[in-house]
Amino acid sequence: MQPGLSETVEHIVSVDLDLDKASLSELVLKRIKLLSMRRIAWLRKLWAEVTGEARGEFNAHIEVDGYLTERDHPFLEKEWYEQDAEMQEFSYALNEIDRKISELPALRINLLARIFALHRMETDLLQACFALSIEPNLGRVFAYLQDHSARGYVTESLVARLFGYGQCISLSAGSPIKTWGMVRESISLQGEPARLECDPFIRRWLLGNDDLDDSLLGLSEYIPVREKLSNWPVKELTDNIRWILEAHPENKVRVFVEGAEGSGRKSFAAIVSGQFGLPLLAISADRVPENNWPHVYMLAQRQAFLLKAALLWHGKSMAAAYWPASVASVKLQFVTGESHDPLPANNVFLDLRVSIPPVSMDERLTLWQSHVPSAKKWNNKELEEMVLRYESTVGQIVAIGKKMTPTIADAYRALREDSGRSLGRLAQQMPATFTFDDLVLPDYTRRAIEDFIFEATERVPFWEQPQAKRLYPQGRGLIGLFTGDPGTGKTMAAQVIAATLKLDLFRIDLSNVISKYVGETSQNLDLILSRASNMNVVLLFDEADSLFGKRTEIKDAHDRYANTDTNYLLQAIETYPGIVILASNKKSNIDNSFTRRLRYILEFPKPDVSQRLTIWKKIIREMAGEKILKELEGELERLSAMREVTGAQIKQAVLSALFMARREGTGLNISHLLEGLERELAKEGRGLGREVRQNFKHTI
């Protein structure tokens, strides 16, 4: 051994340094340095022997001869370590460090080996990479050990000789340090051995840092544990999970938490996860590039294993995502979605499904007052009315509070904007600017609409009663069928209902819902109803008989599939918990088994003479003024009595007449109205008729 080597060994190992207080990085660095010094001592011994025999300086020829005669053989090296007195000091020092590391099971290198089932060789390789990552100067030592100035990095052959595994080691593709990305392998130059480097996240974690992996930044977040709502089934789900996990140690649970966006799905999962002492890490699948999904999935599992966390996956793309069975997974994971979303198949997990119930009216009121600072200044009656009409979610209320929404009108606007984004191309938002005064209908129809609105207002607290839930487990939705000829006021009545309730009205676009492909119509409707069930809207199905029409006699496979679709649609709309208005030209076109279960079926007849006159007057008074109306009043009475038209035809006739008057630069007169009405009747293949023309001959 070279002079002073014993002193160096003593300095590095040290009887002076208290190993009990040494950190992981200090212990690993000491071990790698001692192993390097021992290997260097062996190489220098060989070089000294060769140089002495050759009676000259060490050169390339001597090096090649030494290699060919196998002087640097692992067996000979090991034998020398065991027999040489000074080398025994190295062995003693190394054993002391190994003992200290093994005595500390909480040491992170031991945790890593235990969690991912690393073999001793894999742990040694990782230690070499870790040591170089925290002490870059070791690169010069490694280059010296490999007798190559460009190889100042860890290689498989370096690890083999340094740790006594023979001439070389070979890591399989399935080695945990490869599959879990603990060590990165790269080729710098062709013909050179692969470069092995410690993964930056693993390096930081071994040093005691629990931050997120850089590759997960922007994709994930930890969900804080908030106060739970009273009707959340936390205990039931927690007990179920605990029973499954305790039944067999190998069991793993995946929970699908269904509910609307903003309903508190993540918060609910965080509370359940917290019952097991686990923080919850949420991953947004929509932000993961498709070709990078397997890698991100692995990184998320690795993060959860090392930080003892549960995982939550969310995003629309989760429905199509696959769960690699080859990657080990943590025992508790959650997926969020809507009720119609499927849970990706996987044989590893035992799946549970739980729905987030709507927030009760009292809790909504409390949430508004606690999360929206300005709500405390709003009129209590108006606030209670908004809470009653809008089944707002926790997320909606919190978001409105963060925006510091000043007035209750702004809160209404924010809730409506949020609703409008959810249905997308499947529905069209309609203006709801009409009032009850705009409706000209028979008294019995008006009273029925008033009853409909009253039930819509009172239904939320009514259905929260336990006796109502028990006796009426289904059919809690409010569905009305409006029938009558086109233009008789069905759509306007729906707009008045929505405006009175201060809810948005969405007309379902049947061109995007109805499909020629088997089952696709049902899927589209299911998507609409599942999303709308968590919104605060009124749905209008115009021409509803095209969706909810009578079932046909089965003559072929197409009829059978069509009836299957109809059966599903009838069942889906009947169990929908919200407000729906079905409009149809004929009640007889709707399936009888469906109409029998409807509590509101309103007939919209064509207006009679007095109603037609009222409609003419209302529109002309608002559009042309009181003066013009008085000039036309007598002629309008005659016109109303002589021609049967609908309210919509009257509206369009007045509109055409107004533009005619503007074109002529005159005031509105009866000739304009007659010409406008003639244009509307022509759409049906009708005309004003001789009688009308004779009565207004002087004006045409």
C-alpha positions in Angstrom: 0.0 0.0 0.0 1.2 3.5 -0.7 2.6 5.5 2.1 0.0 7.4 4.1 -2.9 5.3 2.8 -3.7 4.0 6.2 -4.0 7.5 7.5 -6.3 8.4 4.6 -8.5 5.4 5.3 -8.7 6.4 8.9 -9.6 10.0 7.9 -12.4 8.9 5.5 -14.0 6.2 7.7 -13.0 7.6 10.7 -12.9 6.7 14.1 -13.2 10.5 14.6 -16.5 10.8 12.6 -19.6 9.6 14.4 -21.4 7.3 12.0 -24.5 7.6 14.1 -24.9 11.2 13.1 -23.9 10.8 9.5 -26.5 11.5 6.8 -27.3 9.2 3.9 -25.3 11.3 1.5 -22.3 11.2 3.9 -22.5 7.4 4.4 -22.9 6.7 0.6 -20.0 9.1 -0.3 -17.7 7.4 2.3 -18.6 4.0 1.0 -18.0 4.9 -2.7 -14.7 6.7 -1.8 -13.4 3.7 0.2 -14.4 1.3 -2.6 -12.6 3.5 -5.1 -9.5 3.8 -3.0 -9.4 0.0 -2.5 -9.7 -0.6 -6.2 -7.1 2.0 -7.0 -4.7 0.4 -4.5 -5.1 -2.9 -6.3 -4.5 -1.4 -9.8 -1.4 0.5 -8.5 -0.1 -2.7 -7.0 -0.4 -4.4 -10.5 1.2 -1.5 -12.2 4.1 -1.5 -9.8 4.6 -5.2 -10.3 4.6 -5.0 -14.0 6.9 -2.0 -14.0 9.4 -3.7 -11.8 9.5 -6.8 -14.0 10.0 -4.7 -17.1 12.7 -2.6 -15.5 11.3 0.5 -17.1 8.4 2.9 -17.2 4.9 1.8 -17.4 3.6 2.0 -21.0 0.8 0.8 -23.3 2.7 -2.4 -24.1 2.9 -3.3 -20.5 -0.8 -2.5 -20.0 -1.8 -4.8 -22.9 0.4 -7.6 -21.6 -1.1 -7.2 -18.2 -4.6 -7.4 -19.6 -3.8 -10.5 -21.7 -2.2 -12.3 -18.8 -5.3 -11.6 -16.7 -3.4 -10.0 -13.9 -6.5 -7.8 -13.1 -8.7 -10.8 -12.4 -11.7 -10.3 -9.9 -10.7 -13.5 -8.0 -7.1 -12.4 -7.5 -8.3 -8.9 -6.5 -10.7 -10.4 -3.9 -8.0 -12.7 -2.6 -5.6 -9.8 -2.1 -8.2 -7.8 -0.2 -8.7 -10.7 2.2 -5.0 -11.4 2.8 -3.4 -7.9 2.8 -3.3 -6.4 6.3 -3.9 -2.8 5.2 -6.7 -3.9 2.9 -8.4 -5.5 5.9 -8.7 -2.0 7.3 -10.7 -1.0 4.2 -12.9 -4.1 4.6 -13.5 -3.3 8.3 -14.4 0.3 7.5 -16.7 -0.7 4.7 -18.4 -3.3 6.9 -19.0 -0.6 9.5 -20.6 1.7 7.0 -22.7 -1.1 5.6 -23.8 -2.1 9.1 -24.8 1.5 9.9 -26.8 1.8 6.7 -28.6 -1.5 7.3 -29.4 -0.6 10.9 -31.4 2.4 9.8 -34.5 1.0 8.0 -36.0 4.5 7.7 -32.9 5.6 5.7 -34.3 6.5 2.3 -32.0 4.2 0.3 -33.5 1.3 2.4 -37.0 2.6 1.9 -36.4 2.7 -1.8 -35.0 -0.8 -1.9 -37.9 -2.1 0.2 -40.7 -0.4 -1.7 -39.5 -1.4 -5.2 -37.8 -4.7 -4.3 -34.3 -3.7 -5.3 -31.5 -6.4 -5.2 -28.2 -5.6 -3.6 -26.5 -5.1 -6.9 -29.2 -2.6 -8.0 -28.8 -0.7 -4.7 -25.0 -0.6 -5.2 -25.4 0.8 -8.7 -27.9 3.4 -7.5 -25.5 4.4 -4.8 -22.7 4.9 -7.3 -24.9 7.1 -9.4 -26.2 9.0 -6.4 -22.7 9.6 -5.1 -21.6 11.1 -8.4 -24.7 13.3 -8.6 -23.9 14.9 -5.3 -20.1 14.9 -5.7 -19.3 15.7 -9.3 -15.5 15.4 -8.6 -16.0 11.7 -8.3 -16.1 11.8 -12.1 -12.3 12.2 -12.2 -12.0 9.2 -9.9 -14.3 7.1 -12.1 -12.4 8.1 -15.2 -9.1 7.0 -13.5 -10.7 3.7 -12.4 -11.8 3.0 -16.0 -8.4 4.2 -17.4 -10.3 6.5 -19.8 -10.4 10.3 -19.5 -13.8 10.5 -21.2 -15.5 7.9 -18.9 -16.0 10.1 -15.9 -19.4 8.5 -15.3 -21.0 5.3 -14.0 -21.0 2.2 -16.2 -22.0 -1.4 -15.6 -18.4 -2.5 -15.8 -17.3 0.1 -13.2 -20.0 -1.1 -10.8 -19.0 -4.7 -11.3 -15.4 -4.1 -10.4 -16.0 -1.5 -7.7 -18.5 -3.7 -5.8 -16.9 -7.1 -6.5 -19.5 -8.5 -9.0 -16.9 -9.9 -11.5 -15.9 -8.5 -14.8 -19.3 -7.0 -15.7 -22.9 -6.9 -14.7 -26.0 -6.7 -17.0 -29.2 -5.1 -15.9 -32.3 -6.7 -17.5 -35.0 -4.6 -19.1 -37.3 -5.5 -16.2 -34.9 -4.3 -13.5 -36.8 -2.0 -11.0 -34.2 0.7 -11.3 -35.0 0.8 -15.1 -38.8 0.3 -15.0 -39.2 2.9 -12.3 -36.8 5.3 -13.9 -34.4 5.6 -10.9 -31.4 5.5 -13.2 -31.2 7.0 -16.7 -29.3 5.2 -19.3 -27.9 6.9 -22.4 -25.2 6.4 -25.0 -22.9 9.3 -25.5 -20.6 8.0 -28.3 -20.9 5.0 -30.5 -18.9 2.1 -29.2 -18.7 3.6 -25.7 -20.4 1.9 -22.7 -23.8 3.3 -21.6 -23.8 6.2 -19.3 -25.8 5.6 -16.1 -27.1 8.6 -14.1 -29.3 9.1 -11.1 -32.8 10.4 -11.9 -33.1 14.0 -10.6 -36.3 13.3 -8.7 -34.8 10.2 -7.0 -31.7 12.2 -6.2 -33.8 15.0 -4.5 -35.9 12.4 -2.7 -32.9 10.6 -1.3 -31.7 13.9 0.0 -35.0 14.4 1.8 -36.9 16.6 -0.6 -40.6 15.6 -1.1 -41.4 18.0 -3.9 -43.2 16.9 -7.1 -41.3 15.3 -9.9 -40.5 17.9 -12.5 -42.3 15.8 -15.2 -45.5 16.0 -13.1 -45.4 19.8 -12.7 -48.4 21.3 -14.5 -50.1 18.0 -14.6 -50.8 17.4 -10.9 -51.6 19.0 -7.6 -52.2 17.9 -4.0 -55.8 18.3 -3.0 -56.2 19.9 0.5 -58.6 18.3 3.0 -61.6 20.6 3.5 -64.6 20.3 5.7 -67.1 17.7 4.4 -70.7 18.3 3.7 -73.2 16.5 5.9 -74.7 14.3 3.2 -71.4 13.1 1.7 -71.1 9.3 2.2 -67.5 9.4 3.6 -68.0 6.9 6.4 -69.8 4.3 4.2 -67.1 4.5 1.5 -64.2 4.5 4.1 -65.6 1.4 5.8 -66.0 -0.4 2.5 -62.5 0.4 1.4 -61.0 -0.6 4.7 -62.9 -3.9 4.7 -61.5 -4.7 1.1 -57.9 -3.7 2.0 -57.9 -5.7 5.2 -59.5 -8.8 3.7 -56.4 -9.6 1.6 -53.1 -7.7 1.7 -52.8 -7.8 -2.1 -56.1 -6.1 -2.7 -56.2 -2.7 -4.4 -59.2 -0.4 -4.6 -60.2 2.0 -7.4 -63.1 4.4 -6.6 -65.0 6.1 -9.4 -66.4 9.3 -7.9 -69.2 10.6 -10.1 -70.8 14.0 -10.1 -70.9 17.3 -11.9 -67.9 19.5 -12.3 -67.6 21.6 -9.2 -69.7 19.2 -7.1 -66.7 18.5 -4.7 -65.5 15.2 -6.2 -61.9 16.0 -5.5 -62.5 17.3 -2.0 -64.6 14.2 -1.2 -61.8 11.9 -2.4 -59.2 13.9 -0.3 -61.4 13.5 2.8 -61.7 9.7 2.2 -58.0 9.4 1.5 -57.2 11.3 4.6 -59.1 8.7 6.6 -56.3 6.4 5.8 -53.6 8.9 6.6 -52.8 9.5 2.9 -52.5 12.8 1.1 -54.2 12.9 -2.3 -52.3 13.7 -5.5 -54.6 14.6 -8.4 -53.4 14.1 -12.0 -55.1 15.8 -15.0 -55.2 13.2 -17.8 -56.3 15.9 -20.3 -52.9 17.5 -20.0 -50.9 14.4 -20.7 -49.8 13.9 -24.3 -51.2 10.6 -25.6 -47.8 9.2 -26.4 -46.5 10.0 -23.0 -49.3 8.4 -21.0 -47.5 5.2 -19.9 -44.5 7.2 -18.7 -46.6 9.7 -16.7 -48.7 6.9 -15.3 -45.4 5.3 -14.0 -44.1 8.6 -12.6 -47.4 9.2 -10.7 -47.3 5.7 -9.2 -43.7 6.2 -8.2 -44.4 9.6 -6.6 -47.4 8.1 -4.7 -45.3 5.1 -3.5 -42.4 7.3 -2.2 -44.6 10.0 -0.6 -47.2 7.5 0.7 -50.1 9.1 -1.1 -53.3 8.1 -2.9 -53.9 9.1 -6.5 -56.8 10.7 -8.2 -57.2 10.8 -12.0 -59.5 13.3 -13.7 -60.3 14.7 -17.1 -62.4 13.8 -20.1 -59.7 11.6 -21.6 -59.8 9.2 -18.6 -62.7 7.4 -20.2 -60.4 6.2 -23.0 -57.2 5.9 -20.9 -55.7 2.5 -20.2 -54.1 1.4 -17.0 -50.8 -0.5 -17.6 -51.0 -3.7 -15.7 -47.2 -4.1 -16.0 -46.7 -1.1 -13.7 -47.2 -1.7 -10.0 -49.8 0.6 -8.5 -50.6 2.1 -5.1 -53.4 0.5 -3.1 -55.9 3.4 -3.2 -56.8 5.4 -6.3 -59.7 7.5 -7.4 -61.2 8.5 -10.8 -63.7 11.4 -11.2 -66.2 11.7 -14.0 -69.9 12.1 -14.8 -72.5 9.4 -14.4 -72.4 8.3 -18.0 -68.6 7.9 -18.1 -67.2 4.4 -18.1 -64.4 3.3 -15.8 -61.4 2.0 -17.8 -61.1 -1.8 -17.5 -58.3 -3.2 -15.4 -57.9 -6.5 -13.6 -55.6 -5.2 -10.9 -58.2 -3.2 -8.9 -61.5 -3.9 -7.1 -63.7 -1.1 -8.3 -66.2 0.9 -6.3 -68.6 3.6 -7.5 -70.0 6.5 -5.5 -72.1 9.5 -6.4 -71.7 12.9 -4.9 -75.2 13.9 -3.8 -76.5 17.4 -4.4 -75.9 20.1 -1.8 -78.9 20.6 0.5 -80.6 23.9 0.4 -79.5 24.9 3.9 -75.9 24.0 3.2 -76.0 26.0 0.0 -77.2 29.0 1.9 -74.4 28.5 4.4 -71.8 28.1 1.6 -73.0 31.3 -0.1 -72.7 33.2 3.2 -69.3 31.8 4.1 -67.5 31.8 0.7 -69.0 34.9 -1.0 -68.1 37.9 1.2 -70.6 40.3 -0.4 -73.5 37.8 0.1 -73.8 39.0 3.7 -74.9 42.4 2.3 -77.5 41.0 -0.1 -81.2 41.0 0.6 -81.9 37.8 2.6 -85.1 37.1 0.8 -83.5 37.4 -2.7 -80.6 35.3 -1.6 -82.9 32.6 -0.3 -84.8 32.7 -3.5 -81.6 32.2 -5.6 -80.5 29.3 -3.3 -84.0 27.8 -3.8 -84.0 28.1 -7.6 -80.3 27.3 -8.3 -78.9 24.0 -7.1 -75.4 25.5 -7.3 -72.4 23.3 -6.6 -69.7 23.9 -4.1 -67.2 24.7 -6.9 -69.6 27.3 -8.4 -70.1 29.1 -5.1 -66.3 29.1 -4.3 -65.5 30.4 -7.8 -68.0 33.2 -7.5 -66.5 34.1 -4.1 -63.0 34.2 -5.5 -64.2 36.7 -8.1 -65.5 39.0 -5.4 -68.9 39.1 -7.1 -70.5 42.3 -5.8 -74.2 41.9 -6.4 -76.8 39.1 -6.5 -77.5 40.0 -10.2 -73.8 39.3 -10.9 -74.1 36.0 -9.1 -77.1 35.1 -11.3 -75.1 36.0 -14.4 -72.1 33.9 -13.3 -74.3 30.9 -12.6 -75.9 31.2 -16.0 -72.6 31.6 -17.8 -71.4 28.4 -16.1 -74.4 26.5 -17.2 -74.1 27.6 -20.8 -70.7 26.0 -21.2 -71.7 22.5 -20.2 -74.1 21.4 -23.0 -72.0 22.5 -25.9 -73.3 21.7 -29.4 -76.1 19.5 -28.2 -78.3 22.4 -27.0 -79.0 26.0 -27.9 -79.5 28.6 -25.2 -82.7 30.6 -25.8 -83.5 34.1 -24.6 -86.0 34.1 -21.8 -87.3 37.7 -22.0 -91.0 37.1 -22.1 -93.3 37.7 -19.1 -96.7 36.4 -18.2 -98.3 39.5 -19.7 -97.0 38.4 -23.1 -98.9 35.1 -23.0 -102.4 35.1 -24.4 -103.9 31.8 -23.5 -107.1 30.3 -22.1 -107.5 30.7 -18.3 -107.1 26.9 -17.7 -103.8 26.8 -19.6 -102.5 29.9 -17.7 -103.5 28.4 -14.3 -101.7 25.1 -15.3 -98.5 27.1 -16.1 -98.7 28.9 -12.8 -99.0 25.6 -11.0 -96.0 24.3 -13.0 -94.0 27.3 -11.9 -95.0 27.0 -8.3 -94.0 23.4 -8.2 -90.7 24.2 -9.9 -90.1 26.8 -7.1 -91.0 24.6 -4.2 -89.7 21.2 -5.5 -86.2 21.5 -3.9 -87.2 21.7 -0.2 -90.1 19.3 -0.9 -87.9 16.5 -2.2 -85.5 17.0 0.7 -88.1 15.7 3.1 -87.4 12.1 4.2 -91.0 11.0 3.8 -91.1 12.3 0.2 -87.8 10.5 -0.6 -89.2 7.3 0.8 -92.6 7.3 -0.9 -91.4 8.8 -4.2 -88.0 7.2 -4.9 -88.3 7.9 -8.6 -90.0 10.5 -10.8 -88.8 13.6 -8.9 -88.2 15.5 -12.0 -90.7 18.1 -13.3 -91.8 17.3 -16.8 -94.5 19.0 -18.8 -95.9 18.1 -22.2 -97.0 21.1 -24.2 -99.2 20.2 -27.2 -100.8 22.2 -29.9 -100.4 23.5 -33.5 -97.3 25.4 -34.4 -97.3 29.1 -33.3 -99.8 28.6 -30.4 -97.3 29.7 -27.7 -95.7 26.5 -26.5 -92.1 27.9 -26.9 -93.1 31.3 -25.5 -94.6 29.6 -22.5 -91.3 27.7 -21.9 -89.5 31.0 -22.1 -91.9 32.6 -19.6 -91.4 29.7 -17.2 -87.6 30.0 -17.4 -87.7 33.7 -17.0 -90.0 33.5 -14.0 -87.8 30.9 -12.4 -84.7 33.0 -13.3 -83.2 29.9 -15.0 -81.7 29.5 -18.4 -83.7 27.8 -21.1 -81.9 25.4 -23.4 -83.5 24.0 -26.6 -82.2 20.6 -27.4 -80.8 20.5 -31.0 -82.4 17.3 -32.3 -80.2 17.4 -35.4 -77.2 16.7 -33.2 -79.0 14.3 -30.9 -80.8 11.9 -33.3 -78.5 9.6 -35.1 -79.0 6.9 -37.7 -76.5 4.7 -35.9 -77.8 2.2 -33.4 -77.5 3.4 -29.8 -75.9 6.7 -30.6 -79.2 8.7 -30.0 -79.4 7.2 -26.5 -75.8 8.1 -25.8 -76.3 11.7 -26.9 -79.5 12.0 -24.8 -77.7 10.4 -21.8 -74.9 12.9 -22.1 -77.4 15.8 -22.2 -79.4 14.6 -19.2 -76.4 13.6 -17.1 -74.8 17.0 -17.5 -78.0 19.0 -17.2 -79.0 17.1 -14.1 -76.2 19.0 -12.3 -77.1 22.3 -13.8 -79.8 24.9 -13.1 -81.7 25.0 -16.4 -84.9 24.3 -18.1 -84.7 21.9 -21.1 -87.0 22.3 -24.0 -87.4 19.3 -26.4 -89.1 20.8 -29.4 -90.8 18.4 -31.8 -90.5 15.9 -28.9 -92.4 13.2 -30.8 -89.3 12.6 -32.9 -87.6 11.4 -29.7 -90.4 10.2 -27.5 -92.8 8.9 -30.1 -94.8 5.7 -30.1 -93.1 2.4 -30.4 -93.7 0.7 -33.7 -94.6 -2.9 -34.5 -91.5 -5.0 -34.9 -91.1 -6.1 -38.5 -87.3 -6.2 -38.8 -84.1 -5.6 -36.9 -84.2 -1.9 -37.5 -87.6 -1.6 -35.7 -86.3 -3.6 -32.8 -83.3 -1.3 -32.4 -85.6 1.8 -32.8 -87.9 0.5 -30.1 -84.9 -0.2 -27.8 -83.8 3.4 -28.3 -87.3 4.6 -27.5 -87.6 2.5 -24.4 -84.3 3.9 -23.1 -85.2 7.5 -23.9 -88.5 7.2 -22.1 -86.9 5.7 -19.1 -84.0 8.3 -19.1 -86.3 11.3 -19.3 -88.6 9.9 -16.7 -85.8 9.5 -14.1 -84.3 12.9 -14.9 -84.4 15.0 -11.7 -84.6 18.5 -13.4 -87.2 20.5 -15.3 -88.1 19.4 -18.8 -90.7 20.8 -21.3 -91.6 18.6 -24.2 -93.3 20.3 -27.1 -95.3 18.4 -29.7 -97.8 19.3 -32.4 -100.0 16.4 -31.4 -100.3 14.7 -28.0 -101.3 11.4 -29.8 -97.8 11.2 -31.3 -96.2 10.7 -27.8 -96.0 7.1 -26.4 -99.0 6.5 -24.2 -97.1 4.6 -21.5 -95.0 7.8 -21.1 -97.8 10.3 -21.1 -99.7 8.4 -18.4 -97.0 9.1 -16.0 -96.8 12.9 -16.8 -98.5 15.2 -14.3 -98.6 18.2 -16.6 -100.0 17.9 -20.1 -101.0 21.4 -21.4 -103.0 21.9 -24.5 -102.3 25.1 -26.5 -105.3 25.8 -28.7 -105.3 28.3 -31.5 -106.4 31.7 -30.1 -110.1 32.6 -30.4 -111.4 36.0 -31.6 -110.8 37.9 -28.4 -107.4 36.4 -27.9 -106.4 37.2 -31.5 -107.4 40.8 -30.9 -105.5 40.9 -27.7 -102.3 39.7 -29.5 -102.7 42.2 -32.3 -103.0 45.0 -29.8 -100.2 43.9 -27.5 -97.7 43.7 -30.4 -98.7 46.9 -32.2 -98.9 48.9 -28.9 -95.3 47.9 -28.1 -93.8 48.2 -31.6 -95.7 51.2 -33.1 -97.1 53.0 -30.1 -100.5 53.8 -28.5 -101.4 56.4 -31.1 -101.1 54.0 -34.1 -103.0 51.4 -32.1 -106.0 53.7 -31.6 -106.1 54.5 -35.3 -106.2 50.8 -36.1 -108.4 49.5 -33.3 -111.6 49.2 -35.2 -110.0 47.5 -38.2 -108.1 45.1 -35.9 -111.4 44.0 -34.3 -112.8 43.2 -37.8 -109.6 41.4 -38.8 -109.5 39.3 -35.7 -113.0 38.1 -36.2 -112.6 37.3 -39.9 -109.4 35.2 -40.0 -108.2 32.3 -37.8 -104.4 32.7 -37.3 -102.0 31.8 -34.5 -100.1 34.1 -32.3 -96.8 33.4 -34.1 -98.4 34.3 -37.5 -99.7 37.6 -36.0 -96.2 38.4 -34.7 -94.6 37.8 -38.0 -97.3 39.7 -39.9 -96.7 42.8 -37.7 -93.0 42.5 -38.3 -93.3 42.4 -42.0 -95.8 45.3 -41.9 -93.4 47.4 -39.9 -90.7 47.0 -42.4 -93.1 47.9 -45.3 -94.1 51.1 -43.5 -90.4 52.0 -43.0 -89.7 51.4 -46.6 -92.6 53.7 -47.6 -91.7 56.3 -45.0 -95.2 56.3 -43.6 -96.9 55.2 -40.4 -98.1 51.7 -39.9 -101.6 51.1 -41.4 -104.0 48.3 -42.0 -102.8 47.7 -45.6 -99.4 46.9 -44.3 -100.9 44.5 -41.8 -103.0 42.8 -44.4 -100.1 42.4 -46.8 -97.9 41.0 -43.9 -100.7 38.6 -43.0 -101.1 37.5 -46.6 -97.4 36.7 -46.7 -97.7 34.5 -43.5 -100.8 32.7 -44.8 -99.1 32.0 -48.1 -96.6 29.8 -46.2 -99.5 27.4 -45.6 -100.9 27.7 -49.1 -103.7 30.0 -47.9 -104.7 33.6 -48.6 -106.8 36.3 -47.1 -109.8 35.3 -49.0 -112.6 37.2 -50.7 -114.5 38.1 -47.6 -111.5 39.8 -46.0 -110.6 41.6 -49.1 -114.2 42.9 -49.5 -114.2 44.2 -45.9 -110.9 46.0 -46.3 -111.3 46.9 -50.0 -110.8 50.6 -49.4 -107.4 49.9 -47.7 -105.8 47.4 -50.2 
